[in-house]
Amino acid sequence: MSTAPPFREHVLLSRLTTIGTGGPARAYAEPGTLAELEETLVAARQRGLEVATVGLGSNALAADAGIDRLVLRLTGDLASARAQGTLVVAGGGATNAVCLHRARDAGLGGFEFACAIPGTAGGGVWMNAGAYGRDWSAILVRALVATADGTGWLTASELGFSYRHSNLEHGHVVATVEYQLVERDPHEIRAEVKDLVARRKATQPTTKRTFGSVFKNPAGEIGAGRMLELCGLKGYRQGGALISPMHANFIENAGGATTADCLVLMTEARRRAHEAYGVELEHEVVFLGDLALPST
């Protein structure tokens, strides 16, 4: 008897992404246990469906025409977290906020930087997410990764971490993550998080609909946001999409934005950065569907 959750059809990705754009997914499912996830991946292969996973949808830009994939969002056991000694063990769908709370309550520090990343444990592994000089490679012990071919543990080195990158691809689903943390006073953790949250609110459009950082920071002293600001792009608009007046490496949905609007802004940003600095900015946001940026 199958334990795979039912597949729903034509679920709008605009409802699953923080930017609020994107057409329908061919299929959608919410596995809540490892067994459900494994059966879902096998069922997807049997139906000829490629798989993409969205966590909070905070680092994703989906095609307006939709995507011809099974989209997964992990729930239940796969979205929970617990402290175990000096480890925090989290499901791939566990939010960073939940993981941080579990760590703080257990007096475990080292995860504070993740308060600036509105995503999930699995998403953090998938892109080696980071903020304030730290990233997943600094705390990850191993991750349990499921595919249609089977499930196995991978260490940080086996995941091939580099700046905002891992070797994982669509169809690789992070089911469980183990973080190695250190003992720390919960009051100190709370104080650092409060400071980091205040810094983030002061510099980023946290109250707007965005998909997070648009581009990776290029090599050199000037970050992508400052570079685009110097190119005069703050407040630049296309349709319902707006390059944030607060931080030029964010695109806001100012009302009725489409993914096509966002791509126009990204293309113009890359063009200006290349023209002014000779840099070809690489997008940090994950594209879902038939999307691409023209070469500069």
C-alpha positions as a Markdown table, in Angstrom:
| # | Residue | x | y | z |
|---|---|---|---|---|
| 1 | Met | 0.0 | 0.0 | 0.0 |
| 2 | Ser | 1.4 | 3.4 | -1.1 |
| 3 | Thr | 2.3 | 5.9 | 1.6 |
| 4 | Ala | 2.9 | 8.7 | -0.9 |
| 5 | Pro | 0.7 | 11.8 | -0.5 |
| 6 | Pro | -1.7 | 12.5 | -3.4 |
| 7 | Phe | -0.5 | 14.7 | -6.2 |
| 8 | Arg | -2.4 | 17.9 | -6.8 |
| 9 | Glu | -2.4 | 19.5 | -10.2 |
| 10 | His | -1.9 | 23.1 | -11.4 |
| 11 | Val | -1.1 | 24.6 | -8.0 |
| 12 | Leu | 0.0 | 28.2 | -8.6 |
| 13 | Leu | 3.6 | 28.9 | -7.7 |
| 14 | Ser | 2.7 | 32.5 | -7.0 |
| 15 | Arg | 1.1 | 31.1 | -3.8 |
| 16 | Leu | 4.3 | 29.2 | -2.9 |
| 17 | Thr | 6.9 | 31.9 | -3.5 |
| 18 | Thr | 7.6 | 35.0 | -1.4 |
| 19 | Ile | 7.8 | 37.2 | -4.5 |
| 20 | Gly | 4.3 | 36.1 | -5.4 |
| 21 | Thr | 4.9 | 35.4 | -9.1 |
| 22 | Gly | 4.8 | 32.2 | -11.2 |
| 23 | Gly | 2.3 | 30.0 | -13.0 |
| 24 | Pro | 1.0 | 26.5 | -12.2 |
| 25 | Ala | 3.1 | 23.5 | -11.3 |
| 26 | Arg | 2.2 | 20.4 | -13.3 |
| 27 | Ala | 1.9 | 18.5 | -10.0 |
| 28 | Tyr | 2.4 | 19.3 | -6.3 |
| 29 | Ala | 2.7 | 17.2 | -3.1 |
| 30 | Glu | 3.5 | 17.6 | 0.5 |
| 31 | Pro | 5.3 | 14.6 | 2.0 |
| 32 | Gly | 5.6 | 14.6 | 5.7 |
| 33 | Thr | 7.8 | 11.5 | 6.5 |
| 34 | Leu | 10.9 | 10.0 | 4.9 |
| 35 | Ala | 8.9 | 7.0 | 3.7 |
| 36 | Glu | 6.4 | 9.3 | 2.0 |
| 37 | Leu | 9.1 | 11.3 | 0.4 |
| 38 | Glu | 10.9 | 8.3 | -0.9 |
| 39 | Glu | 7.6 | 6.9 | -2.4 |
| 40 | Thr | 6.8 | 10.3 | -3.9 |
| 41 | Leu | 10.1 | 10.5 | -5.7 |
| 42 | Val | 9.7 | 6.9 | -7.1 |
| 43 | Ala | 6.1 | 7.7 | -8.1 |
| 44 | Ala | 7.3 | 10.9 | -9.9 |
| 45 | Arg | 9.9 | 8.9 | -11.8 |
| 46 | Gln | 7.2 | 6.4 | -12.8 |
| 47 | Arg | 5.1 | 9.3 | -14.2 |
| 48 | Gly | 8.0 | 10.9 | -16.0 |
| 49 | Leu | 8.0 | 13.9 | -13.7 |
| 50 | Glu | 11.1 | 15.8 | -12.8 |
| 51 | Val | 11.1 | 17.2 | -9.2 |
| 52 | Ala | 11.8 | 20.6 | -7.7 |
| 53 | Thr | 11.5 | 21.4 | -4.0 |
| 54 | Val | 10.4 | 24.7 | -2.5 |
| 55 | Gly | 10.8 | 25.5 | 1.1 |
| 56 | Leu | 9.4 | 28.9 | 2.0 |
| 57 | Gly | 9.8 | 29.9 | -1.6 |
| 58 | Ser | 12.1 | 32.7 | -0.5 |
| 59 | Asn | 14.8 | 32.1 | -3.0 |
| 60 | Ala | 12.8 | 31.1 | -6.0 |
| 61 | Leu | 11.6 | 32.7 | -9.2 |
| 62 | Ala | 9.1 | 30.6 | -11.2 |
| 63 | Ala | 8.1 | 31.0 | -14.8 |
| 64 | Asp | 4.9 | 32.8 | -15.5 |
| 65 | Ala | 3.9 | 29.9 | -17.8 |
| 66 | Gly | 4.4 | 27.5 | -14.9 |
| 67 | Ile | 6.7 | 24.5 | -14.7 |
| 68 | Asp | 6.4 | 21.0 | -16.0 |
| 69 | Arg | 7.6 | 19.4 | -12.7 |
| 70 | Leu | 6.3 | 17.9 | -9.5 |
| 71 | Val | 6.9 | 20.6 | -6.9 |
| 72 | Leu | 7.4 | 19.4 | -3.3 |
| 73 | Arg | 7.0 | 21.2 | 0.0 |
| 74 | Leu | 8.1 | 19.1 | 3.0 |
| 75 | Thr | 5.8 | 19.0 | 6.0 |
| 76 | Gly | 5.2 | 17.1 | 9.3 |
| 77 | Asp | 8.3 | 15.2 | 10.6 |
| 78 | Leu | 10.3 | 16.6 | 7.7 |
| 79 | Ala | 9.6 | 20.2 | 8.9 |
| 80 | Ser | 10.4 | 19.6 | 12.6 |
| 81 | Ala | 13.6 | 20.2 | 14.6 |
| 82 | Arg | 15.1 | 19.1 | 17.9 |
| 83 | Ala | 18.2 | 19.5 | 19.9 |
| 84 | Gln | 20.3 | 16.3 | 20.6 |
| 85 | Gly | 23.3 | 17.0 | 22.7 |
| 86 | Thr | 25.2 | 19.7 | 20.9 |
| 87 | Leu | 23.5 | 18.9 | 17.6 |
| 88 | Val | 20.3 | 20.3 | 16.2 |
| 89 | Val | 18.6 | 17.7 | 14.0 |
| 90 | Ala | 16.2 | 19.3 | 11.5 |
| 91 | Gly | 13.9 | 18.1 | 8.8 |
| 92 | Gly | 14.7 | 19.6 | 5.4 |
| 93 | Gly | 11.5 | 21.6 | 5.6 |
| 94 | Ala | 12.2 | 23.0 | 9.0 |
| 95 | Thr | 12.3 | 26.8 | 8.9 |
| 96 | Asn | 15.5 | 28.5 | 10.1 |
| 97 | Ala | 13.4 | 30.3 | 12.7 |
| 98 | Val | 12.3 | 27.0 | 14.2 |
| 99 | Cys | 15.8 | 25.7 | 14.2 |
| 100 | Leu | 17.1 | 28.8 | 15.9 |
| 101 | His | 14.5 | 28.6 | 18.6 |
| 102 | Arg | 15.3 | 24.9 | 19.3 |
| 103 | Ala | 19.0 | 25.8 | 19.5 |
| 104 | Arg | 18.5 | 28.8 | 21.8 |
| 105 | Asp | 16.2 | 26.8 | 24.1 |
| 106 | Ala | 18.9 | 24.2 | 24.4 |
| 107 | Gly | 21.6 | 26.7 | 25.0 |
| 108 | Leu | 23.3 | 26.1 | 21.7 |
| 109 | Gly | 25.0 | 28.9 | 19.7 |
| 110 | Gly | 26.4 | 29.1 | 16.2 |
| 111 | Phe | 23.2 | 29.3 | 14.3 |
| 112 | Glu | 22.4 | 33.0 | 15.1 |
| 113 | Phe | 23.5 | 34.2 | 11.6 |
| 114 | Ala | 20.6 | 32.3 | 10.1 |
| 115 | Cys | 18.1 | 34.7 | 11.6 |
| 116 | Ala | 18.7 | 36.8 | 8.6 |
| 117 | Ile | 17.8 | 34.0 | 6.2 |
| 118 | Pro | 14.0 | 33.4 | 5.8 |
| 119 | Gly | 14.3 | 29.9 | 4.5 |
| 120 | Thr | 14.6 | 26.2 | 5.5 |
| 121 | Ala | 17.2 | 23.8 | 6.5 |
| 122 | Gly | 17.1 | 22.0 | 3.2 |
| 123 | Gly | 17.3 | 25.2 | 1.2 |
| 124 | Gly | 20.3 | 26.3 | 3.3 |
| 125 | Val | 22.1 | 23.1 | 2.4 |
| 126 | Trp | 21.0 | 23.3 | -1.3 |
| 127 | Met | 22.7 | 26.7 | -1.8 |
| 128 | Asn | 25.1 | 26.8 | 1.1 |
| 129 | Ala | 23.2 | 29.8 | 2.4 |
| 130 | Gly | 24.9 | 32.4 | 4.5 |
| 131 | Ala | 24.9 | 35.8 | 6.1 |
| 132 | Tyr | 27.2 | 38.0 | 8.2 |
| 133 | Gly | 30.3 | 36.1 | 7.3 |
| 134 | Arg | 29.0 | 32.6 | 8.1 |
| 135 | Asp | 27.3 | 29.9 | 6.0 |
| 136 | Trp | 26.0 | 26.3 | 6.2 |
| 137 | Ser | 29.4 | 24.8 | 5.6 |
| 138 | Ala | 30.6 | 26.1 | 9.0 |
| 139 | Ile | 27.9 | 24.2 | 11.0 |
| 140 | Leu | 26.7 | 21.3 | 8.8 |
| 141 | Val | 27.8 | 17.8 | 10.0 |
| 142 | Arg | 25.8 | 15.9 | 7.3 |
| 143 | Ala | 22.6 | 15.9 | 5.4 |
| 144 | Leu | 20.3 | 13.0 | 4.5 |
| 145 | Val | 19.5 | 13.4 | 0.8 |
| 146 | Ala | 16.7 | 11.5 | -1.0 |
| 147 | Thr | 16.5 | 10.8 | -4.7 |
| 148 | Ala | 14.4 | 8.4 | -6.8 |
| 149 | Asp | 17.5 | 6.1 | -6.8 |
| 150 | Gly | 17.8 | 6.0 | -3.0 |
| 151 | Thr | 18.6 | 7.9 | 0.2 |
| 152 | Gly | 21.9 | 8.5 | 1.8 |
| 153 | Trp | 24.0 | 10.8 | 4.1 |
| 154 | Leu | 26.4 | 13.3 | 2.7 |
| 155 | Thr | 29.0 | 15.3 | 4.6 |
| 156 | Ala | 29.8 | 18.9 | 4.0 |
| 157 | Ser | 32.8 | 18.0 | 1.8 |
| 158 | Glu | 30.7 | 15.5 | -0.2 |
| 159 | Leu | 28.1 | 18.2 | -0.8 |
| 160 | Gly | 30.8 | 20.3 | -2.6 |
| 161 | Phe | 30.1 | 23.5 | -0.7 |
| 162 | Ser | 31.4 | 26.8 | -2.1 |
| 163 | Tyr | 30.1 | 30.3 | -2.0 |
| 164 | Arg | 26.3 | 30.0 | -2.3 |
| 165 | His | 26.6 | 26.6 | -4.0 |
| 166 | Ser | 26.4 | 22.9 | -3.4 |
| 167 | Asn | 26.5 | 19.9 | -5.8 |
| 168 | Leu | 22.8 | 19.2 | -5.2 |
| 169 | Glu | 20.4 | 19.5 | -8.2 |
| 170 | His | 16.7 | 19.4 | -8.7 |
| 171 | Gly | 15.5 | 15.9 | -7.8 |
| 172 | His | 17.9 | 15.8 | -4.8 |
| 173 | Val | 15.7 | 16.4 | -1.7 |
| 174 | Val | 17.3 | 17.2 | 1.6 |
| 175 | Ala | 15.3 | 15.2 | 4.1 |
| 176 | Thr | 17.3 | 15.7 | 7.3 |
| 177 | Val | 20.1 | 18.0 | 8.4 |
| 178 | Glu | 22.5 | 17.8 | 11.4 |
| 179 | Tyr | 24.0 | 21.0 | 12.7 |
| 180 | Gln | 27.0 | 21.0 | 15.0 |
| 181 | Leu | 26.6 | 23.9 | 17.4 |
| 182 | Val | 28.4 | 25.0 | 20.7 |
| 183 | Glu | 27.1 | 25.7 | 24.2 |
| 184 | Arg | 26.2 | 29.3 | 24.7 |
| 185 | Asp | 24.0 | 31.3 | 27.2 |
| 186 | Pro | 20.5 | 31.7 | 25.7 |
| 187 | His | 20.5 | 35.4 | 26.8 |
| 188 | Glu | 23.7 | 36.0 | 24.7 |
| 189 | Ile | 22.0 | 34.2 | 21.8 |
| 190 | Arg | 18.9 | 36.3 | 22.1 |
| 191 | Ala | 20.9 | 39.5 | 22.3 |
| 192 | Glu | 22.9 | 38.7 | 19.1 |
| 193 | Val | 19.8 | 37.7 | 17.2 |
| 194 | Lys | 18.1 | 40.9 | 18.2 |
| 195 | Asp | 21.1 | 42.9 | 17.0 |
| 196 | Leu | 21.3 | 41.0 | 13.7 |
| 197 | Val | 17.5 | 41.4 | 13.1 |
| 198 | Ala | 17.8 | 45.1 | 13.7 |
| 199 | Arg | 20.6 | 45.4 | 11.2 |
| 200 | Arg | 18.7 | 43.5 | 8.6 |
| 201 | Lys | 15.6 | 45.6 | 9.0 |
| 202 | Ala | 17.7 | 48.8 | 8.7 |
| 203 | Thr | 19.2 | 47.7 | 5.4 |
| 204 | Gln | 16.9 | 45.3 | 3.7 |
| 205 | Pro | 13.2 | 45.6 | 2.6 |
| 206 | Thr | 12.0 | 43.0 | 5.1 |
| 207 | Thr | 8.4 | 44.1 | 4.9 |
| 208 | Lys | 8.1 | 43.8 | 1.1 |
| 209 | Arg | 7.5 | 40.8 | -1.1 |
| 210 | Thr | 10.9 | 39.8 | -2.5 |
| 211 | Phe | 12.8 | 36.6 | -3.3 |
| 212 | Gly | 15.8 | 37.7 | -1.2 |
| 213 | Ser | 19.2 | 38.6 | -2.7 |
| 214 | Val | 19.0 | 38.8 | -6.5 |
| 215 | Phe | 22.7 | 38.3 | -7.3 |
| 216 | Lys | 25.7 | 36.7 | -5.7 |
| 217 | Asn | 28.4 | 39.2 | -4.5 |
| 218 | Pro | 31.2 | 39.3 | -7.1 |
| 219 | Ala | 34.8 | 39.0 | -6.2 |
| 220 | Gly | 36.3 | 42.3 | -5.1 |
| 221 | Glu | 35.5 | 44.9 | -2.5 |
| 222 | Ile | 32.1 | 46.1 | -3.9 |
| 223 | Gly | 29.1 | 43.9 | -3.2 |
| 224 | Ala | 26.3 | 43.4 | -5.7 |
| 225 | Gly | 24.0 | 45.8 | -3.9 |
| 226 | Arg | 26.4 | 48.7 | -3.7 |
| 227 | Met | 27.5 | 48.1 | -7.3 |
| 228 | Leu | 23.9 | 48.3 | -8.5 |
| 229 | Glu | 23.2 | 51.3 | -6.3 |
| 230 | Leu | 26.2 | 53.1 | -7.9 |
| 231 | Cys | 24.7 | 52.2 | -11.3 |
| 232 | Gly | 21.6 | 54.3 | -10.3 |
| 233 | Leu | 19.2 | 51.4 | -10.1 |
| 234 | Lys | 17.5 | 52.0 | -6.8 |
| 235 | Gly | 13.9 | 52.5 | -7.5 |
| 236 | Tyr | 14.1 | 51.4 | -11.2 |
| 237 | Arg | 10.8 | 49.9 | -12.2 |
| 238 | Gln | 9.4 | 47.5 | -14.7 |
| 239 | Gly | 5.6 | 46.8 | -14.6 |
| 240 | Gly | 4.8 | 45.7 | -11.1 |
| 241 | Ala | 8.4 | 44.9 | -10.1 |
| 242 | Leu | 10.7 | 47.4 | -8.5 |
| 243 | Ile | 14.4 | 47.4 | -7.6 |
| 244 | Ser | 14.2 | 48.2 | -3.9 |
| 245 | Pro | 14.8 | 51.8 | -3.0 |
| 246 | Met | 16.3 | 50.4 | 0.2 |
| 247 | His | 18.8 | 47.9 | -1.2 |
| 248 | Ala | 19.5 | 47.5 | -4.9 |
| 249 | Asn | 20.2 | 43.8 | -4.7 |
| 250 | Phe | 16.5 | 43.1 | -3.9 |
| 251 | Ile | 13.5 | 43.2 | -6.3 |
| 252 | Glu | 10.1 | 44.0 | -4.8 |
| 253 | Asn | 6.7 | 43.0 | -6.0 |
| 254 | Ala | 5.2 | 46.5 | -5.9 |
| 255 | Gly | 1.8 | 45.2 | -7.0 |
| 256 | Gly | 0.9 | 42.9 | -9.9 |
| 257 | Ala | 4.5 | 42.0 | -10.7 |
| 258 | Thr | 5.2 | 39.1 | -13.0 |
| 259 | Thr | 8.3 | 37.0 | -13.3 |
| 260 | Ala | 8.9 | 38.6 | -16.8 |
| 261 | Asp | 9.0 | 42.0 | -15.0 |
| 262 | Cys | 11.7 | 40.7 | -12.6 |
| 263 | Leu | 13.8 | 39.3 | -15.5 |
| 264 | Val | 13.7 | 42.6 | -17.3 |
| 265 | Leu | 15.1 | 44.3 | -14.1 |
| 266 | Met | 17.7 | 41.6 | -13.6 |
| 267 | Thr | 18.8 | 41.9 | -17.3 |
| 268 | Glu | 19.2 | 45.7 | -17.0 |
| 269 | Ala | 21.0 | 45.3 | -13.7 |
| 270 | Arg | 23.5 | 42.9 | -15.2 |
| 271 | Arg | 24.0 | 45.1 | -18.3 |
| 272 | Arg | 24.8 | 48.2 | -16.2 |
| 273 | Ala | 27.1 | 46.3 | -13.9 |
| 274 | His | 29.0 | 44.8 | -16.8 |
| 275 | Glu | 29.2 | 48.2 | -18.6 |
| 276 | Ala | 30.4 | 50.0 | -15.5 |
| 277 | Tyr | 32.6 | 47.4 | -13.8 |
| 278 | Gly | 33.3 | 44.7 | -16.3 |
| 279 | Val | 31.5 | 42.2 | -14.0 |
| 280 | Glu | 29.0 | 39.6 | -15.1 |
| 281 | Leu | 26.8 | 39.2 | -12.1 |
| 282 | Glu | 25.5 | 35.7 | -11.4 |
| 283 | His | 22.0 | 35.3 | -10.0 |
| 284 | Glu | 21.6 | 33.8 | -6.6 |
| 285 | Val | 17.8 | 33.2 | -6.9 |
| 286 | Val | 16.9 | 29.8 | -8.2 |
| 287 | Phe | 15.1 | 29.7 | -11.5 |
| 288 | Leu | 12.1 | 27.3 | -11.8 |
| 289 | Gly | 10.9 | 26.6 | -15.3 |
| 290 | Asp | 12.1 | 27.8 | -18.7 |
| 291 | Leu | 14.0 | 30.9 | -17.5 |
| 292 | Ala | 17.3 | 32.4 | -18.5 |
| 293 | Leu | 19.2 | 35.7 | -18.6 |
| 294 | Pro | 20.9 | 36.9 | -21.8 |
| 295 | Ser | 24.6 | 37.0 | -21.7 |
| 296 | Thr | 26.2 | 40.4 | -21.1 |
